[in-house]
């Protein structure tokens, strides 16, 4: 163990620059806590000249991040380049192969190549840490990896994407449409110019894949995740949710079921009184259910330069202190290939909103189809708009009205079957909206 | 590093017995994660014969926990005896002196002798871990000690006592008195026969003292804490809180202020919409505010055999894996003696409930006294009970009525001064109720 723990950082965007400043600011306590000086010695970035609030000449400069990764001048390589392949992957591999510890914030890289990289770290006896890859400043990786050692985890669920949670929060607070709120998120820098990755649920899925691996001792498998985004959520769903005592969140859920591990990312109705329903704006939250602790929830900032850098620096502090541990808790050879629970077997409550031609008998027919599929209904709500009522006081014109059904726990297959029948009956005039309910 | 990591447990009550079973259940993953077998080899308890769900003959039995602590048969000593002195202290000291790692759930011991024991652990180069001492299964110690390495913490606040939170939750849910709910808590085993330690706020204070030390790099100082319990909370306060958009929680708060570290435990009004307000029943929650992460909140079970054992086993797993780290983050010599911020300088909002003889001019006079003390009022609420209104339709009889004031941020000194004046004016017929408000 050298007296100086030498850090090389590749990628000096918001997170990288914040990490450099944070390591400066916390130098004394980091060295007191680990017994050696923790110091950035080398960096690499696209643009050397950019002002980042510190003097870049203090560090050895590398044009090539892969060269930095393998350089004898560092003990620990920090990958903040991003992307699931290309330079980021090459640099992480180079660092591990050269026997350097690695800290990365790269969820895509881990979701795609986590097991492979973990095996490399294991073979070289070095650490591969990635707290910053999931839920930014929330220490969910550490909690799953270390604090749950005595537990068999049964379920993990969370708000893993701040952009989506911001959009859903704005839609509710101001009664605005999805498109308007997305535009607002883009204007404020919470959403990318191409927002597909966030609003389509793919970012949440990458993070969920990592959490699933940690929680269930399974090899990371991002392809096993059922993914739905939030772009189909309309203001009426937000309002109906509230009326029925729920709030809509984009949740990532991984659950041990009788048929395997069910991994899914989709809009979800959670009870208004639950802790997770209070999580508004860009904040993230993750709930772990396990045999011993029953349930614990962590809430905090899922993004932002300082919050993400906080996770990077915590990983560095752990490694500097000599805290070992496998990347995914168990040796890679012991990670199981998780049985994939098919979504058709998903068991839970459902919110179904049908836009129907309001002809006599429509509601009765719909309810009948759900009864045929052996689905019990908790609520049926049919509000005719004031507008429609004025235009058509007899209620016999057949103008489209929303009919909302809340089911008791049933299966995805049963709900899909009932809806197919209802659609076949010809009452429905828009694509049915289906939102799963999590009552726990 | 031996191939077997040998555990000795002193105290086989609910937590100890649960820990033994959990170490059995999790043996495979604990050994896979640490590279060596983690095995209980020796135990000590008051009663050897009691059925605890496992065969006690598997372990070497010690009548004397201090002898177990120092025994060459163990590498790590688990103290689950309890009490701030006597056997628990002697055993922990004996273990540390003999160069054993120590895991303890004993908050009283740490609150009183934390620095002294940490110094001993440091001198011997062994670990002293105590996740179970604060908030049971919630990994708040690990989070403060490790995950916040990049942060300067500004404030920590939490619901640290499940008994009090249970009582306050019941009072609200069912409109019952404090005494009835306390009785119910005792019947359900959530409160001791002598409940003073919990309801007086002292249990929360011990836990807060430990968190303060971890958060601020200060020596543990339980005597520096301003402590108030919940026994004076009445149903009218619970109702008024709700009417005004708040909920009453017993919070422990430690905050870096201009005059030092303010440490306090008292009933607190938190906004109904805050995450912490949703924490009901015996659940605990802790919020950390810090420069980089802004705010993170952890919620989970604060007590119970399995949840507490989960924290103990996580500590054992960390030590078995060789994860080092100082008990209080920094070497004991570097822990500062924190400047104690006097409560009179506390700055915040206040709820003041005065029971006054409702004579003409009473309200005006009260409001005047607050204005004299330069306190701005956010709300003034005076409900005459229906009963009083029936008996006294003119409102001139002077029957006692509650007057509730909500102040904007002011100082404790100003509020006390205004109330003293109001009391001096002779309108007030009961001890004024004062509850601090945390709006963040």
Interface residues (C-beta under 8 A of the other chain):
Chain A: X18 X19 X22 X23 X25 X26 X29 X30 X32 X33 X131 X137 X138 X139 X142 X143 X146 X147 X148 X149 X150 X151 X152 X217 X273 X274 X275 X278 X279 X290 X291 X292 X293 X294 X295 X296 X297 X298 X299 X300 X301 X306 X307 X309 X310 X311 X312 X313 X314 X316 X317 X318 X321 X322 X323 X324 X325 X326 X329 X330 X331 X334
Chain B: X18 X19 X22 X23 X25 X26 X29 X30 X32 X33 X131 X137 X138 X139 X142 X143 X146 X147 X148 X149 X150 X151 X152 X217 X273 X274 X275 X277 X278 X279 X290 X291 X292 X293 X294 X295 X296 X297 X298 X299 X300 X301 X306 X307 X309 X310 X311 X312 X313 X314 X316 X317 X318 X321 X322 X323 X324 X325 X326 X329 X330 X331 X334
